[in-house]
Amino acid sequence: MAQQLIRRLSRRQLIQSGIVAGAAWSASTGFAAESKNTALGAVITKAVPATGEKLPVIGLGTNNYSVTAPDEIADRRAVLERMPQLGAAVVDTAPAYGRSESVIGELVAGIGNRDKLFIATKVTAPSGNLADGKATLQKSFENLRTPRIDLLQVHNLTGVDELLPVLEQLKKDGKIRYIGITTSNADQYPQMLESMKKHRLDFIQVDYSLANRAAAEQILPLAIERQMGVLVNMPFGGRRGGNLFAQTKDSKLPDFASQIGVTSWPQLFLKYVVSHPAVTVAIPGTTKVSHLDDNQQAARGSLPDAAMRKRLEQFWDAKV
């Protein structure tokens, strides 16, 4: 019955009706969240559509990992060491993030927990320069100190057509496990949609938050249709949504947040994001263990259902 209903509705109608976050939609697409037990409690996971591999829904963004000061290095080491202890796995970086790849590679090698992490990075081919793209790829393997990268993504859609054949060959050779494309700019959504329709991708990465829901109009539904995993950058705001913490600085959580086990604004923002059935993992930027611990609580307990998602959207829209 649920599958027949979904077939009769357009993607836009699904979003507007709230079914996109409901059990019927999740069951029919295979995007339903599951749990993985850890010493600290069950962690919510979602399956990578291409393989069924389960990933914890809250990961780590590392745009601010290009540091040299000993105290800052120590803070980031603590985060990377703590992550798998909390049941988290996905670490997303990029050559464009300065020294981030090198810092992560050195720290993970020192900790010795590479096998417990899912490491994603990115590559570009500006002006279609494939030689530069290949050189960047080689450097990423060296910086991350790993013979295999879990996910390689074409960053900001720069050189998609040129680079994807190279990534596909690396995947066949066993040097990377998944391939994808990224953007954090709504101006690139038409290009992303075109690439999603044209290429067989394992993942996309896109900006999405409670205040920045534009990706839910076409990109997230197409990801479901095309069976592509989704990483979400900027879950705490973005160019369209602004800094959500600045907008809630002096505000109390809504009373109904307790219904989904939320005790902080970061948890509320993250639970909203990962409750969308297209979303596989959210990757908030995190440099402090205290922030990591709080964020990871969003990967426990229950996620908002369709009614709760609608209530959160109405709450936010009225607030701002």
Backbone bond lengths (Angstrom), bond angles and torsions (degrees), N, CA, C in turn:
res aa  C-N    CA-C-N  psi(-1)  N-CA   C-N-CA  omega(-1)  CA-C   N-CA-C  phi
1 M - - - 1.464 - - 1.519 111.35 -
2 A 1.364 116.79 -45.44 1.464 120.40 -179.92 1.511 110.82 -62.95
3 Q 1.326 116.90 -41.93 1.457 120.52 -178.99 1.522 111.25 -64.53
4 Q 1.359 117.24 -39.86 1.453 120.58 178.97 1.523 111.11 -64.74
5 L 1.332 116.48 -39.45 1.456 120.88 178.70 1.515 110.78 -62.90
6 I 1.334 116.74 -45.45 1.455 121.50 -177.70 1.512 110.93 -63.56
7 R 1.339 117.78 -38.42 1.464 120.73 179.68 1.529 111.34 -63.17
8 R 1.340 117.18 -29.45 1.458 120.30 -176.18 1.526 112.53 -82.25
9 L 1.337 115.99 -13.24 1.453 119.40 -176.32 1.516 111.07 -103.05
10 S 1.320 116.71 145.35 1.464 120.60 173.22 1.515 109.06 -75.30
11 R 1.348 116.15 166.17 1.467 119.68 178.31 1.525 110.32 -60.46
12 R 1.340 116.90 -42.16 1.462 119.31 -179.78 1.529 111.44 -63.82
13 Q 1.337 116.55 -39.14 1.467 119.24 178.40 1.519 111.01 -65.23
14 L 1.329 116.28 -36.31 1.464 119.45 178.21 1.512 110.73 -61.28
15 I 1.339 115.50 -45.26 1.456 119.30 -179.45 1.521 110.67 -63.81
16 Q 1.331 116.03 -46.26 1.457 119.49 -176.92 1.521 112.26 -66.28
17 S 1.321 116.64 -32.64 1.459 119.35 -176.61 1.516 113.14 -80.31
18 G 1.351 116.92 -17.61 1.455 119.68 -178.38 1.506 113.19 89.71
19 I 1.345 118.33 -6.12 1.463 120.26 179.45 1.506 111.03 -62.66
20 V 1.344 116.55 -27.60 1.458 120.08 -178.00 1.514 112.63 -56.31
21 A 1.336 117.53 -24.88 1.461 119.30 179.05 1.518 112.57 -106.86
22 G 1.293 117.42 6.97 1.452 120.37 -175.80 1.505 113.71 -92.86
23 A 1.305 114.89 171.66 1.458 120.58 -177.81 1.514 112.74 -64.02
24 A 1.329 117.01 -35.77 1.462 119.32 -178.47 1.514 111.27 -61.29
25 W 1.340 115.72 -46.29 1.466 119.77 179.97 1.524 110.29 -64.92
26 S 1.319 117.75 -45.89 1.457 121.12 -178.88 1.516 111.49 -60.13
27 A 1.302 116.78 -43.49 1.457 119.97 -177.74 1.517 111.74 -65.79
28 S 1.325 116.45 -36.26 1.454 119.22 -175.56 1.513 113.10 -79.77
29 T 1.334 118.15 -18.92 1.463 120.78 -177.61 1.520 113.07 -105.15
30 G 1.305 117.48 -14.05 1.455 119.70 -177.84 1.516 113.11 81.30
31 F 1.339 118.04 16.22 1.452 121.65 -178.34 1.534 111.90 -100.21
32 A 1.302 118.11 13.70 1.456 120.14 -177.48 1.523 110.69 -65.09
33 A 1.335 115.93 142.58 1.454 120.84 178.25 1.519 110.01 -75.24
34 E 1.329 115.58 147.63 1.454 121.83 174.72 1.518 108.27 -128.27
35 S 1.318 117.14 178.48 1.458 121.06 -178.42 1.514 111.14 -122.80
36 K 1.329 114.92 147.30 1.453 121.79 175.29 1.518 107.30 -125.33
37 N 1.316 116.76 125.40 1.452 120.63 -176.49 1.526 112.01 -76.45
38 T 1.323 116.23 137.59 1.455 123.10 172.75 1.522 107.37 -132.23
39 A 1.311 115.59 175.70 1.459 120.09 179.32 1.527 111.05 -63.87
40 L 1.329 116.45 -22.45 1.464 120.70 -177.67 1.521 112.68 -100.74
41 G 1.334 116.86 8.76 1.446 120.67 179.49 1.511 111.80 115.78
42 A 1.317 115.79 170.89 1.457 121.44 -175.86 1.528 110.95 -70.45
43 V 1.332 115.12 132.94 1.458 122.07 176.99 1.526 108.79 -103.99
44 I 1.318 116.90 131.67 1.464 120.79 178.07 1.527 109.11 -72.29
45 T 1.315 116.18 131.65 1.458 121.71 177.16 1.524 109.72 -125.92
46 K 1.334 114.87 159.12 1.459 121.04 172.59 1.517 108.92 -131.99
47 A 1.329 115.56 153.84 1.448 121.19 -176.06 1.523 111.46 -86.62
48 V 1.337 115.94 139.89 1.460 121.48 168.93 1.530 106.50 -72.00
49 P 1.324 119.04 120.42 1.467 120.06 -174.85 1.519 114.39 -55.13
50 A 1.327 117.48 -36.37 1.460 120.56 -174.94 1.517 113.18 -68.14
51 T 1.331 117.09 -27.56 1.472 119.54 -172.83 1.516 114.84 -132.57
52 G 1.320 117.63 -19.68 1.456 120.32 -174.06 1.518 113.43 86.50
53 E 1.331 117.69 -2.65 1.466 120.91 177.75 1.521 109.63 -58.64
54 K 1.325 117.65 133.62 1.458 122.06 -178.70 1.531 110.82 -90.49
55 L 1.325 116.03 130.75 1.453 121.78 177.31 1.523 110.16 -121.34
56 P 1.337 118.46 137.46 1.465 120.77 173.30 1.526 109.78 -61.27
57 V 1.328 116.25 140.49 1.466 119.96 -167.28 1.530 114.70 -76.86
58 I 1.328 118.77 -13.97 1.462 120.87 177.53 1.525 109.11 -115.54
59 G 1.337 115.50 118.67 1.453 121.30 179.39 1.511 111.48 -113.28
60 L 1.338 115.55 -145.34 1.462 121.27 -172.73 1.516 110.54 -142.72
61 G 1.325 116.93 126.97 1.455 122.53 169.92 1.513 109.61 -96.73
62 T 1.340 117.71 143.75 1.467 120.45 -170.14 1.529 113.29 -127.01
63 N 1.306 117.28 33.15 1.454 120.39 178.24 1.525 111.92 -60.10
64 N 1.335 117.27 -25.24 1.464 122.13 -178.08 1.526 112.50 -105.57
65 Y 1.323 116.88 33.10 1.467 120.62 179.88 1.530 112.54 -103.83
66 S 1.312 116.90 8.53 1.470 120.86 178.17 1.525 109.00 -88.93
67 V 1.333 115.56 76.30 1.464 121.11 -174.39 1.525 110.25 -128.95
68 T 1.312 115.38 162.13 1.467 121.71 178.04 1.522 112.94 -130.50
69 A 1.327 118.24 -23.59 1.459 121.53 -177.94 1.527 110.58 -62.61
70 P 1.326 118.07 135.13 1.469 120.88 -176.83 1.524 114.28 -54.85
71 D 1.338 117.05 -40.80 1.465 118.26 -178.96 1.526 111.82 -67.59
72 E 1.332 116.57 -35.98 1.466 119.63 178.21 1.525 111.23 -71.42
73 I 1.312 116.51 -38.96 1.468 120.44 174.83 1.518 110.40 -59.91
74 A 1.332 116.37 -42.51 1.469 120.78 -179.35 1.524 111.06 -63.52
75 D 1.333 116.68 -40.08 1.461 119.76 178.63 1.530 110.88 -61.82
76 R 1.309 116.86 -43.48 1.461 120.67 -177.92 1.520 111.40 -71.90
77 R 1.302 116.21 -34.30 1.470 119.04 174.78 1.519 110.28 -61.62
78 A 1.318 116.29 -43.03 1.461 120.58 -179.82 1.525 111.23 -61.15
79 V 1.344 116.69 -39.17 1.469 120.73 178.91 1.528 110.18 -64.06
80 L 1.331 116.71 -49.30 1.471 120.81 -177.42 1.520 111.94 -65.94
81 E 1.319 117.52 -30.05 1.464 120.98 176.69 1.528 111.28 -75.08
82 R 1.312 115.68 -37.75 1.458 121.11 -176.72 1.528 112.85 -74.24
83 M 1.327 116.91 -31.93 1.462 120.76 -173.10 1.528 114.09 -48.39
84 P 1.343 119.36 -60.01 1.464 118.27 -177.86 1.524 113.35 -66.37
85 Q 1.308 117.27 -22.78 1.466 119.93 175.76 1.519 110.68 -65.16
86 L 1.332 116.00 -27.80 1.463 121.88 178.17 1.521 112.29 -92.97
87 G 1.335 116.53 0.30 1.458 120.37 179.91 1.507 113.79 89.89
88 A 1.352 118.37 5.80 1.460 122.31 178.98 1.524 110.06 -86.84
89 A 1.352 116.98 162.09 1.460 119.22 -175.50 1.519 114.55 -145.74
90 V 1.326 119.34 -40.91 1.461 122.07 -168.03 1.527 111.15 -78.55
91 V 1.340 115.39 122.78 1.459 123.31 176.32 1.524 107.29 -120.82
92 D 1.324 117.11 118.14 1.460 121.95 -176.81 1.522 110.08 -109.93
93 T 1.346 116.26 129.43 1.456 120.98 -179.72 1.523 109.19 -140.30
94 A 1.350 116.49 -169.91 1.460 121.03 -179.26 1.518 109.60 -170.02
95 P 1.330 117.82 149.02 1.462 120.21 172.69 1.531 112.30 -58.40
96 A 1.326 116.31 -29.10 1.465 120.42 -179.75 1.522 112.74 -68.55
97 Y 1.339 117.76 -10.84 1.457 121.33 -178.80 1.531 110.98 -91.67
98 G 1.305 117.55 38.45 1.454 120.57 177.66 1.518 113.04 63.07
99 R 1.327 116.52 -124.09 1.473 122.23 -178.13 1.531 112.97 -88.30
100 S 1.307 118.16 9.50 1.460 120.04 -171.99 1.527 113.09 -55.80
101 E 1.326 117.39 -45.94 1.463 119.19 179.48 1.529 111.03 -58.36
102 S 1.325 116.87 -45.65 1.460 120.81 -178.37 1.519 111.28 -64.81
103 V 1.330 116.60 -42.19 1.468 120.63 179.00 1.519 110.29 -62.21
104 I 1.321 116.74 -45.82 1.471 120.50 179.74 1.517 110.68 -63.83
105 G 1.336 116.58 -45.60 1.459 119.59 -179.65 1.507 112.55 -59.52
106 E 1.319 116.60 -44.78 1.466 120.48 -179.68 1.523 111.54 -66.25
107 L 1.326 116.68 -44.47 1.463 119.85 -177.47 1.522 111.98 -67.81
108 V 1.318 116.90 -44.62 1.469 119.70 -179.33 1.528 110.75 -64.47
109 A 1.330 116.56 -38.79 1.468 119.59 177.13 1.519 110.56 -62.31
110 G 1.329 116.40 -40.43 1.462 120.00 179.30 1.517 112.84 -68.63
111 I 1.319 116.50 -38.53 1.466 120.93 178.60 1.522 110.76 -71.27
112 G 1.341 115.61 -39.51 1.465 120.54 -179.73 1.512 113.82 84.34
113 N 1.339 117.63 29.46 1.472 119.51 -178.19 1.527 113.17 -117.96
114 R 1.346 116.71 25.89 1.464 120.02 -179.31 1.529 112.29 -54.82
115 D 1.337 116.83 -37.47 1.464 120.24 -176.43 1.525 112.38 -70.46
116 K 1.313 117.83 -9.28 1.454 121.10 179.74 1.533 112.42 -102.26
117 L 1.332 116.03 0.81 1.458 120.52 -176.67 1.521 111.18 -115.73
118 F 1.304 115.60 150.19 1.464 124.36 173.96 1.523 105.51 -108.21
119 I 1.333 117.25 104.15 1.459 121.30 -172.60 1.527 110.39 -100.30
120 A 1.321 114.77 125.65 1.460 122.47 178.47 1.522 108.91 -118.35
121 T 1.322 116.28 138.37 1.451 120.24 172.90 1.522 109.14 -140.35
122 K 1.331 116.35 -170.89 1.459 119.77 -169.22 1.522 110.92 -138.16
123 V 1.326 115.47 167.71 1.458 121.96 -179.85 1.525 108.27 -150.45
124 T 1.327 116.34 152.15 1.457 121.30 175.92 1.518 109.76 -134.64
125 A 1.336 114.91 159.53 1.461 122.06 171.99 1.524 107.15 -134.28
126 P 1.339 117.20 78.86 1.468 120.20 -177.85 1.528 111.73 -57.29
127 S 1.315 115.66 135.11 1.465 122.38 -179.03 1.527 111.84 56.51
128 G 1.334 116.01 26.38 1.451 120.23 178.27 1.513 114.48 72.27
129 N 1.335 117.28 16.90 1.463 121.34 -178.17 1.527 109.64 -76.88
130 L 1.317 116.61 94.65 1.455 122.02 -175.31 1.521 112.06 -67.94
131 A 1.318 117.59 -33.74 1.463 120.68 -179.96 1.519 110.91 -61.05
132 D 1.342 117.03 -42.92 1.463 120.50 177.42 1.517 111.02 -64.27
133 G 1.329 116.25 -39.78 1.455 120.02 178.14 1.514 112.17 -61.76
134 K 1.306 117.02 -44.16 1.469 120.97 179.35 1.526 111.25 -64.42
135 A 1.323 116.27 -39.09 1.463 119.89 178.60 1.531 110.37 -64.62
136 T 1.321 116.24 -39.70 1.466 120.60 177.68 1.518 111.00 -63.62
137 L 1.333 116.72 -41.08 1.460 120.80 177.87 1.524 111.22 -58.86
138 Q 1.321 116.35 -47.62 1.458 120.36 -179.66 1.526 111.14 -60.16
139 K 1.338 115.13 -41.41 1.462 119.35 179.99 1.527 111.26 -65.48
140 S 1.313 117.52 -34.52 1.468 120.06 179.15 1.516 111.51 -63.66
141 F 1.331 116.76 -42.73 1.459 119.27 176.82 1.526 110.74 -60.20
142 E 1.322 115.99 -41.39 1.465 120.41 179.97 1.526 111.00 -67.43
143 N 1.324 117.10 -46.18 1.460 120.77 -178.62 1.521 112.08 -62.83
144 L 1.318 116.16 -40.79 1.467 120.28 -177.38 1.527 112.83 -83.10
145 R 1.321 115.78 -7.35 1.474 121.66 176.18 1.527 111.97 54.97
146 T 1.308 114.62 46.88 1.461 119.47 -178.65 1.525 109.89 -141.39
147 P 1.341 117.90 142.25 1.464 119.81 177.65 1.529 112.71 -80.55
148 R 1.327 115.84 -11.61 1.460 119.80 -177.89 1.523 110.04 -143.63
149 I 1.341 115.73 132.99 1.460 122.09 178.26 1.524 107.88 -107.82
150 D 1.318 116.26 135.73 1.461 119.69 -174.41 1.529 112.76 -69.71
151 L 1.321 116.90 -41.23 1.462 120.51 -178.40 1.516 109.64 -142.89
152 L 1.324 116.84 125.40 1.464 122.40 173.22 1.525 108.46 -114.46
153 Q 1.338 115.38 128.57 1.453 121.84 -174.23 1.526 110.38 -123.27
154 V 1.316 116.53 141.49 1.458 120.59 173.62 1.527 107.12 -78.37
155 H 1.323 115.64 113.80 1.455 123.14 -170.09 1.527 110.93 -74.20
156 N 1.330 115.58 127.81 1.469 121.90 177.86 1.527 112.29 51.07
157 L 1.337 115.74 31.94 1.467 122.29 173.69 1.532 112.91 60.97
158 T 1.327 116.52 22.74 1.459 120.79 -175.61 1.523 110.78 -88.05
159 G 1.330 115.52 96.37 1.454 120.47 179.51 1.516 114.06 92.92
160 V 1.317 117.14 32.51 1.465 120.86 -176.57 1.526 111.84 -57.25
161 D 1.321 117.21 -54.43 1.467 120.49 -174.89 1.524 112.18 -64.17
162 E 1.330 117.04 -34.95 1.459 120.54 179.76 1.524 112.24 -74.19
163 L 1.323 117.13 -39.03 1.460 120.56 -171.48 1.527 114.50 -86.83
164 L 1.324 118.17 -30.97 1.459 118.87 -174.54 1.528 113.42 -58.54
165 P 1.342 120.88 -39.82 1.473 118.50 175.48 1.521 112.62 -60.33
166 V 1.325 117.42 -35.77 1.466 121.20 177.67 1.523 110.31 -66.25
167 L 1.326 116.31 -44.27 1.465 120.22 179.68 1.526 111.11 -65.75
168 E 1.317 116.25 -38.32 1.469 119.52 178.25 1.525 111.32 -62.79
169 Q 1.331 116.82 -37.46 1.461 119.19 177.86 1.522 110.90 -69.24
170 L 1.329 116.94 -40.50 1.459 120.30 176.44 1.530 111.02 -61.73
171 K 1.317 115.63 -35.49 1.466 119.94 177.07 1.525 110.14 -65.91
172 K 1.316 117.50 -44.32 1.463 121.04 177.45 1.526 111.42 -61.74
173 D 1.330 116.15 -34.45 1.464 121.42 -179.53 1.523 112.90 -79.13
174 G 1.333 117.17 -4.24 1.453 121.12 178.64 1.519 115.03 80.97
175 K 1.340 117.32 13.23 1.457 120.16 -178.64 1.522 112.44 -89.10
176 I 1.322 116.69 -23.11 1.454 121.24 171.06 1.525 107.83 -133.23
177 R 1.323 115.45 156.27 1.462 119.41 -175.71 1.527 112.69 -101.92
178 Y 1.332 116.63 -36.11 1.452 121.35 -178.63 1.522 109.62 -137.85
179 I 1.351 115.94 155.67 1.459 120.94 176.43 1.523 109.66 -126.85
180 G 1.351 115.20 152.95 1.449 118.80 -178.64 1.511 112.49 -163.12
181 I 1.326 115.63 -174.71 1.458 123.92 178.07 1.521 108.42 -135.74
182 T 1.342 116.24 157.54 1.465 119.47 -177.77 1.514 112.15 -135.99
183 T 1.323 114.52 157.02 1.462 122.81 164.27 1.521 107.82 -156.45
184 S 1.327 115.01 157.98 1.474 120.84 170.35 1.522 108.93 -134.84
185 N 1.328 114.42 27.31 1.461 121.04 -174.05 1.523 109.68 -136.55
186 A 1.306 116.66 119.59 1.463 120.91 -177.75 1.523 112.89 -61.55
187 D 1.329 117.32 -24.62 1.462 119.92 177.60 1.525 111.65 -63.38
188 Q 1.331 116.79 -21.56 1.457 121.06 -179.85 1.528 113.00 -93.46
189 Y 1.326 118.04 0.23 1.458 119.83 -177.69 1.528 113.24 -58.23
190 P 1.340 119.58 -42.50 1.469 118.00 177.83 1.529 112.46 -59.16
191 Q 1.338 116.67 -41.08 1.462 120.05 178.28 1.527 110.93 -66.43
192 M 1.341 116.90 -38.75 1.462 119.89 178.67 1.524 110.73 -64.28
193 L 1.311 116.85 -43.95 1.464 120.26 178.66 1.529 110.96 -59.86
194 E 1.322 115.93 -41.92 1.459 120.33 178.73 1.532 110.98 -62.35
195 S 1.326 116.61 -43.68 1.466 120.54 179.94 1.525 111.52 -67.30
196 M 1.326 117.25 -37.21 1.458 121.15 178.44 1.521 111.51 -64.11
197 K 1.319 116.32 -36.10 1.462 120.46 178.97 1.525 111.85 -75.72
198 K 1.318 115.71 -31.42 1.469 121.47 -173.92 1.522 112.71 -83.08
199 H 1.340 116.96 -36.16 1.466 120.94 -170.62 1.526 111.42 -115.72
200 R 1.308 115.02 152.54 1.458 121.41 172.87 1.530 107.67 -90.14
201 L 1.318 116.40 104.68 1.459 122.95 -175.84 1.518 110.20 -112.16
202 D 1.333 115.91 148.77 1.462 120.54 174.85 1.526 110.75 -83.30
203 F 1.336 116.05 -35.97 1.458 122.04 -176.33 1.519 111.05 -140.82
204 I 1.321 114.59 154.27 1.453 121.61 159.33 1.525 106.41 -124.24
205 Q 1.316 115.83 160.10 1.469 121.33 172.94 1.519 107.73 -129.79
206 V 1.338 116.28 131.99 1.458 120.35 -173.67 1.525 109.79 -148.86
207 D 1.333 116.48 156.85 1.458 121.42 176.58 1.528 109.64 -80.92
208 Y 1.339 115.79 138.03 1.456 120.52 -178.36 1.522 107.70 -165.29
209 S 1.314 116.58 135.35 1.463 121.32 178.06 1.518 109.29 -157.89
210 L 1.325 115.51 174.92 1.458 120.09 178.89 1.530 110.97 -59.53
211 A 1.334 116.86 -31.78 1.452 121.00 -179.25 1.522 113.48 -96.68
212 N 1.319 116.57 -6.88 1.469 121.92 -176.28 1.521 108.08 -132.80
213 R 1.334 116.31 81.78 1.458 121.24 -170.56 1.531 113.24 -103.30
214 A 1.313 117.42 15.10 1.462 120.54 -175.58 1.525 112.42 -61.39
215 A 1.322 117.35 -34.53 1.471 120.06 -178.38 1.520 111.93 -63.92
216 A 1.324 117.66 -21.62 1.466 120.94 -179.05 1.524 112.68 -75.13
217 E 1.328 117.06 -11.72 1.463 119.07 -177.61 1.531 112.04 -72.92
218 Q 1.344 117.23 -45.22 1.462 120.11 -177.96 1.527 113.05 -133.47
219 I 1.331 117.42 -39.51 1.463 119.73 -171.84 1.523 112.04 -68.03
220 L 1.312 118.17 -50.01 1.460 119.52 -178.14 1.532 112.28 -65.26
221 P 1.344 119.46 -42.47 1.463 118.20 174.91 1.527 113.07 -61.17
222 L 1.332 117.80 -37.53 1.461 119.91 178.58 1.525 110.96 -67.75
223 A 1.331 117.25 -33.79 1.464 120.02 176.29 1.525 110.74 -61.76
224 I 1.313 116.66 -39.63 1.460 120.43 176.13 1.526 110.26 -64.84
225 E 1.317 115.32 -47.06 1.457 120.34 -178.65 1.523 111.88 -60.99
226 R 1.322 116.47 -38.40 1.463 121.75 -176.49 1.525 112.34 -93.32
227 Q 1.343 116.90 3.09 1.460 122.52 177.88 1.527 111.84 56.71
228 M 1.333 114.90 53.88 1.457 122.35 178.43 1.524 109.76 -114.95
229 G 1.321 116.56 136.08 1.449 120.42 173.34 1.518 110.18 -69.00
230 V 1.336 115.84 158.81 1.465 120.89 -177.23 1.521 110.08 -132.79
231 L 1.339 115.95 122.51 1.461 121.57 165.91 1.520 107.19 -97.43
232 V 1.322 116.88 139.76 1.462 121.09 -179.78 1.518 109.65 -112.34
233 N 1.346 115.36 118.35 1.453 120.18 171.30 1.524 109.54 -95.30
234 M 1.302 115.57 161.90 1.472 122.53 -179.64 1.533 113.09 55.69
235 P 1.330 119.19 46.51 1.469 119.66 178.63 1.523 113.07 -70.57
236 F 1.340 116.51 -10.90 1.462 120.85 177.85 1.528 111.86 -103.59
237 G 1.322 117.49 22.69 1.455 119.45 177.61 1.499 112.90 150.02
238 G 1.326 116.64 -114.61 1.450 120.18 -177.44 1.516 111.14 116.70
239 R 1.317 115.09 176.58 1.463 119.96 -177.16 1.530 111.77 -61.08
240 R 1.320 116.36 -34.99 1.468 119.85 -178.30 1.522 111.70 -87.30
241 G 1.333 117.44 -33.28 1.447 120.24 -173.20 1.510 115.11 -93.17
242 G 1.343 117.31 -16.59 1.452 119.57 -176.68 1.518 110.82 73.42
243 N 1.309 116.35 178.31 1.465 121.96 179.77 1.528 108.89 -78.27
244 L 1.331 115.73 113.15 1.465 119.15 -175.97 1.523 112.27 -68.09
245 F 1.320 117.13 -29.24 1.468 119.59 179.38 1.524 110.87 -68.59
246 A 1.323 116.59 -37.13 1.463 119.62 177.30 1.523 110.52 -63.74
247 Q 1.324 116.28 -32.36 1.460 120.72 -177.91 1.525 113.33 -82.14
248 T 1.327 116.72 -11.50 1.473 120.14 -179.69 1.527 111.98 -120.77
249 K 1.308 116.50 13.63 1.466 121.52 -173.54 1.521 113.14 -52.92
250 D 1.304 117.12 -44.01 1.470 121.05 -176.45 1.528 112.40 -109.80
251 S 1.323 116.38 22.56 1.468 120.49 -175.09 1.522 111.31 -110.55
252 K 1.326 114.84 147.73 1.450 121.06 173.60 1.525 109.84 -89.19
253 L 1.312 115.87 151.80 1.456 119.87 174.99 1.527 110.12 -61.50
254 P 1.324 117.87 147.57 1.467 119.02 174.59 1.525 109.81 -63.15
255 D 1.312 116.95 146.65 1.467 121.11 -177.00 1.521 112.01 -57.53
256 F 1.333 117.07 -34.89 1.462 119.66 -175.46 1.529 113.22 -74.55
257 A 1.338 117.92 -6.37 1.470 120.31 178.99 1.524 111.84 -61.85
258 S 1.315 116.45 -28.53 1.465 119.73 -179.00 1.527 111.88 -65.30
259 Q 1.319 116.84 -19.72 1.470 120.24 -179.61 1.531 112.15 -66.46
260 I 1.334 117.19 -21.70 1.462 120.16 176.95 1.530 110.94 -115.13
261 G 1.324 115.85 20.65 1.461 120.66 173.98 1.512 114.73 73.03
262 V 1.318 118.43 23.48 1.460 122.15 -177.94 1.522 110.61 -86.95
263 T 1.327 116.34 132.11 1.463 120.98 178.95 1.526 112.34 -124.35
264 S 1.353 118.03 2.96 1.464 120.99 178.78 1.518 109.46 -152.40
265 W 1.316 116.13 160.18 1.460 120.03 177.52 1.530 112.59 -62.01
266 P 1.344 119.46 -43.71 1.475 117.36 177.84 1.520 112.44 -56.61
267 Q 1.317 117.62 -40.82 1.460 120.35 178.75 1.522 111.00 -62.95
268 L 1.308 117.09 -40.74 1.468 120.00 179.67 1.533 110.64 -63.62
269 F 1.333 115.81 -47.53 1.463 119.45 -179.25 1.529 111.55 -61.25
270 L 1.327 116.39 -41.67 1.458 120.27 -177.56 1.528 111.63 -71.82
271 K 1.318 117.48 -40.59 1.464 119.44 179.26 1.527 111.20 -64.11
272 Y 1.320 116.35 -36.68 1.459 118.25 175.88 1.525 110.23 -61.06
273 V 1.320 117.53 -47.32 1.468 121.74 -176.47 1.523 111.27 -61.71
274 V 1.325 117.26 -51.61 1.471 119.19 -173.37 1.519 112.70 -78.42
275 S 1.327 117.58 -7.64 1.469 118.91 175.67 1.518 111.97 -78.09
276 H 1.327 118.03 -14.72 1.464 119.27 174.22 1.525 107.36 -68.09
277 P 1.322 118.95 128.23 1.468 120.27 -173.35 1.518 114.75 -65.77
278 A 1.322 118.37 -16.67 1.464 119.65 176.23 1.514 111.93 -77.87
279 V 1.336 116.95 -25.14 1.461 121.39 -172.17 1.528 110.59 -80.19
280 T 1.324 115.16 128.45 1.459 121.03 178.02 1.520 110.86 -92.46
281 V 1.334 116.55 -50.18 1.467 121.57 -176.51 1.521 109.52 -146.08
282 A 1.331 116.55 137.65 1.457 122.17 168.91 1.521 108.28 -98.18
283 I 1.342 116.55 142.16 1.469 120.05 -175.53 1.531 110.74 -124.13
284 P 1.335 117.59 72.96 1.464 119.95 178.00 1.520 111.14 -66.78
285 G 1.325 115.96 140.98 1.460 119.73 174.30 1.516 110.11 -68.24
286 T 1.343 116.41 130.83 1.460 120.88 -174.02 1.524 109.42 -146.28
287 T 1.330 116.98 126.93 1.462 120.67 179.00 1.524 112.96 -123.48
288 K 1.320 117.18 -2.66 1.462 121.62 -178.56 1.525 110.15 -123.96
289 V 1.324 116.27 139.60 1.458 120.29 179.12 1.523 111.46 -61.12
290 S 1.317 117.07 -36.97 1.471 119.46 180.00 1.521 110.73 -61.96
291 H 1.330 117.02 -38.91 1.466 120.39 176.96 1.524 110.72 -70.13
292 L 1.322 116.52 -39.64 1.463 120.59 177.39 1.525 110.54 -59.26
293 D 1.317 116.52 -47.61 1.465 120.46 -179.42 1.522 111.12 -58.28
294 D 1.332 116.22 -42.72 1.464 119.91 -179.72 1.523 110.79 -67.52
295 N 1.338 116.95 -46.37 1.465 120.24 179.74 1.517 111.77 -58.56
296 Q 1.320 116.17 -40.70 1.457 119.72 -175.73 1.524 112.99 -68.21
297 Q 1.321 117.64 -17.25 1.463 119.36 174.04 1.524 111.10 -65.63
298 A 1.343 116.53 -21.47 1.463 119.65 177.19 1.517 111.64 -71.25
299 A 1.331 117.54 -14.33 1.462 121.91 177.69 1.520 111.77 -94.58
300 R 1.317 116.62 16.33 1.458 121.68 179.49 1.521 110.17 -130.51
301 G 1.320 115.00 159.96 1.454 119.59 179.95 1.516 111.68 79.72
302 S 1.316 116.24 -140.05 1.472 121.14 -177.38 1.513 110.55 -111.52
303 L 1.334 115.50 156.41 1.449 122.17 175.24 1.528 109.92 -103.68
304 P 1.316 117.43 155.58 1.469 119.93 177.03 1.529 111.77 -59.29
305 D 1.329 116.62 134.86 1.454 119.84 171.74 1.525 108.41 -86.18
306 A 1.325 117.40 -173.44 1.461 120.98 -176.05 1.527 111.77 -58.38
307 A 1.324 116.47 -43.36 1.464 119.80 -178.39 1.519 111.27 -65.85
308 M 1.338 116.45 -41.72 1.455 120.15 179.88 1.529 111.25 -68.03
309 R 1.321 117.09 -38.88 1.470 119.70 177.13 1.531 110.11 -60.06
310 K 1.303 116.45 -43.84 1.459 120.42 178.78 1.527 110.98 -63.25
311 R 1.308 116.11 -39.49 1.456 120.21 179.99 1.532 110.74 -65.71
312 L 1.339 116.07 -40.03 1.461 120.52 177.63 1.528 110.90 -64.06
313 E 1.304 116.79 -42.49 1.466 120.22 179.01 1.524 111.05 -63.29
314 Q 1.320 117.22 -43.65 1.462 120.98 179.23 1.523 110.73 -64.73
315 F 1.333 115.88 -41.17 1.472 120.60 177.49 1.516 110.37 -59.04
316 W 1.345 116.01 -47.92 1.455 119.71 -176.59 1.533 111.24 -67.14
317 D 1.304 116.95 -44.44 1.460 121.16 -178.16 1.535 111.14 -62.16
318 A 1.317 116.40 -36.20 1.468 120.43 178.05 1.521 110.96 -72.70
319 K 1.315 116.20 -32.76 1.460 121.82 -177.87 1.513 111.80 -69.30
320 V 1.338 115.83 -41.16 1.467 119.55 -175.37 1.528 111.68 -96.90
